[in-house]
Amino acid sequence: MINQHPQTIAIAGAGLLGRLLAWQLQKAGIQVTLFEAGSFTPDTPQSNRAAAFTAAGMVAPLSEAVVSDADVYRMGIYALQQWPAWLAQLPATDTPLFFNNGSLVVAHQQDTSELDQFARELGFVLPNCTGYQQLNQQEIHQLEPDLHSHFHRGLFLADEGHVNNREFLRLLGDEIIATGMNVRAHTPVDVFPGKILTESGAEHFDLVIDCRGLGAKKQLRNLRGVRGETLHVETKEIQLQRPVRLMHPRYQLYVVPKPNHRFIIGATQIESEDRSPVTIQSSLELSSALYTLSPAFAEARIIEMDTNLRPAFMDNLPKVAVQDGLITVNGLFRHGYLLAPAVVENVLAHILNKPEPIFSAQLNSH
Ligand SMILES: Cc1cc2nc3c(=O)[nH]c(=O)nc-3n(C[C@H](O)[C@H](O)[C@H](O)COP(=O)(O)OP(=O)(O)OC[C@H]3O[C@@H](n4cnc5c(N)ncnc54)[C@H](O)[C@@H]3O)c2cc1C
């Protein structure tokens, strides 16, 4: 625990963690300087932007518990309360920033054993879990009338939500600039305890926080990038009220509805640090699976294809490492929006001498 608040903090990386921490620390009265290697408003996939811009923004503790563990689930449950509380601190906007209509998991008739397996795995990670409801064809139709009628079974996870993430990152960026924070875009940095090194030389701070995601790989040898590809489509032919996951023996696809008739379809998960554009194979898999959710997607227009790398440690779990003058936060993998509230609150509690947050045991690395 740091006894006195640091007066000056440098944050390296203005992706998800960097922006959230910069915002909250500046609000706590600390002088923050935020360094970003790329643009502060990266608008195109070509701009080498933060994984936070590529993400679908889902906050899905149950769906993700199946592929991770009970700690990730607990931190995700915390996120469902914390996101609305944070978003309420931003200036009001006409565009909703958080949706909490739950999510739907479906499988084609020949793959319904995947649904049973999903429920079994949930029961294994979270014994006595009651957070989902089995649905029949009619119940699926009531929830999502535009989905193809051939889905006979599904699972409804009522407590899941998603962040309108690009709009959120844009608004948070505006808010950060409005606070007068020193934001240094197009400034790649190296980090050291109490010191930031830019091309122009060294700058000193009471504390440095490393939020560079995969950009920290040179210093964090166990960090790796996991390639993820997404399609963005636009259509008025179909409406979805919530994210829909399609279980399939070879791949899993999700469709996340966003405002203005847009949908994000994702995501591949490939053990490769290749950031090159989406492959034909991935685009075929994503778009043909989308078409099987509803033929109405056939006329959707592809407005973007995006690729990025999820920053992950070997166990795919997040880590907060604390030393004198330097805090390193990384490894949010495919769970950035799910875990950021717990991880950020943990770091804030440490810096601002708040009572120990309940997640510290899970997060601190040595
Ligand atoms: C396809 C895909 C889908 C995803 N979907 C979801 C989802 O639905 N839900 C969910 O919870 N998570 C999702 N994620 C995961 C989420 O995006 C990441 O976990 C999260 O963005 C990690 O946050 P971060 O701040 O650590 O890194 P990032 O968001 O990647 O930010 C790192 C920042 O550091 C900057 N930087 C790098 N090097 C330097 C340097 N030397 N100097 C200065 N700045 C530097 C980068 O430019 C970047 O802006 C998804 C990820 C991908 C790729």
The ligand as a MOL file (V3000), in Angstrom:
LIG
                    3D

  0  0  0     0  0            999 V3000
M  V30 BEGIN CTAB
M  V30 COUNTS 53 58 0 0 0
M  V30 BEGIN ATOM
M  V30 1 C -11.7830 -9.3280 -31.7310 0
M  V30 2 C -11.8430 -8.9590 -30.2760 0
M  V30 3 C -13.0810 -8.9870 -29.6200 0
M  V30 4 C -13.1390 -8.6820 -28.2490 0
M  V30 5 N -14.3690 -8.6840 -27.6410 0
M  V30 6 C -14.4460 -8.4500 -26.3210 0
M  V30 7 C -15.7160 -8.4590 -25.6750 0
M  V30 8 O -16.7710 -8.6240 -26.3100 0
M  V30 9 N -15.7550 -8.2580 -24.3270 0
M  V30 10 C -14.6190 -8.0480 -23.5920 0
M  V30 11 O -14.7170 -7.9220 -22.3720 0
M  V30 12 N -13.4000 -7.9790 -24.1910 0
M  V30 13 C -13.2900 -8.1750 -25.5300 0
M  V30 14 N -12.0770 -8.1150 -26.1510 0
M  V30 15 C -10.8680 -7.9070 -25.3170 0
M  V30 16 C -10.5280 -6.4380 -25.0480 0
M  V30 17 O -10.5330 -5.7050 -26.2430 0
M  V30 18 C -9.1410 -6.3440 -24.4140 0
M  V30 19 O -9.0790 -7.2290 -23.3070 0
M  V30 20 C -8.8510 -4.9320 -23.8920 0
M  V30 21 O -8.9670 -4.0090 -24.9480 0
M  V30 22 C -7.4600 -4.8550 -23.2600 0
M  V30 23 O -7.3190 -3.5440 -22.7490 0
M  V30 24 P -5.9020 -2.8520 -22.5860 0
M  V30 25 O -6.1620 -1.4580 -22.1690 0
M  V30 26 O -5.0270 -3.7160 -21.7770 0
M  V30 27 O -5.2570 -2.8830 -24.0780 0
M  V30 28 P -5.6990 -2.0870 -25.3600 0
M  V30 29 O -7.1630 -1.8040 -25.3480 0
M  V30 30 O -5.1550 -2.8430 -26.5270 0
M  V30 31 O -4.9030 -0.6910 -25.2290 0
M  V30 32 C -3.4980 -0.6190 -25.2520 0
M  V30 33 C -3.0980 0.7780 -25.7270 0
M  V30 34 O -1.7020 0.9730 -25.5180 0
M  V30 35 C -1.1540 1.6410 -26.6430 0
M  V30 36 N 0.2720 1.3670 -26.7100 0
M  V30 37 C 0.9060 0.2250 -27.0970 0
M  V30 38 N 2.2440 0.3670 -27.0240 0
M  V30 39 C 2.4750 1.6250 -26.5670 0
M  V30 40 C 3.6480 2.3510 -26.2670 0
M  V30 41 N 4.8820 1.8150 -26.4120 0
M  V30 42 N 3.5370 3.6140 -25.8240 0
M  V30 43 C 2.2920 4.1760 -25.6650 0
M  V30 44 N 1.1520 3.5270 -25.9420 0
M  V30 45 C 1.2300 2.2660 -26.3760 0
M  V30 46 C -1.9360 1.0410 -27.8150 0
M  V30 47 O -1.8310 1.8550 -28.9770 0
M  V30 48 C -3.3400 1.0050 -27.2270 0
M  V30 49 O -4.0230 2.2200 -27.4320 0
M  V30 50 C -11.9590 -8.3500 -27.5190 0
M  V30 51 C -10.7390 -8.2700 -28.1910 0
M  V30 52 C -10.6780 -8.5630 -29.5560 0
M  V30 53 C -9.3660 -8.4540 -30.2820 0
M  V30 END ATOM
M  V30 BEGIN BOND
M  V30 1 1 1 2
M  V30 2 1 2 3
M  V30 3 2 2 52
M  V30 4 2 3 4
M  V30 5 1 4 5
M  V30 6 1 4 50
M  V30 7 2 5 6
M  V30 8 1 6 7
M  V30 9 1 6 13
M  V30 10 2 7 8
M  V30 11 1 7 9
M  V30 12 1 9 10
M  V30 13 2 10 11
M  V30 14 1 10 12
M  V30 15 2 12 13
M  V30 16 1 13 14
M  V30 17 1 14 15
M  V30 18 1 14 50
M  V30 19 1 15 16
M  V30 20 1 16 17
M  V30 21 1 16 18
M  V30 22 1 18 19
M  V30 23 1 18 20
M  V30 24 1 20 21
M  V30 25 1 20 22
M  V30 26 1 22 23
M  V30 27 1 23 24
M  V30 28 2 24 25
M  V30 29 1 24 26
M  V30 30 1 24 27
M  V30 31 1 27 28
M  V30 32 2 28 29
M  V30 33 1 28 30
M  V30 34 1 28 31
M  V30 35 1 31 32
M  V30 36 1 32 33
M  V30 37 1 33 34
M  V30 38 1 33 48
M  V30 39 1 34 35
M  V30 40 1 35 36
M  V30 41 1 35 46
M  V30 42 1 36 37
M  V30 43 1 36 45
M  V30 44 2 37 38
M  V30 45 1 38 39
M  V30 46 1 39 40
M  V30 47 2 39 45
M  V30 48 1 40 41
M  V30 49 2 40 42
M  V30 50 1 42 43
M  V30 51 2 43 44
M  V30 52 1 44 45
M  V30 53 1 46 47
M  V30 54 1 46 48
M  V30 55 1 48 49
M  V30 56 2 50 51
M  V30 57 1 51 52
M  V30 58 1 52 53
M  V30 END BOND
M  V30 END CTAB
M  END
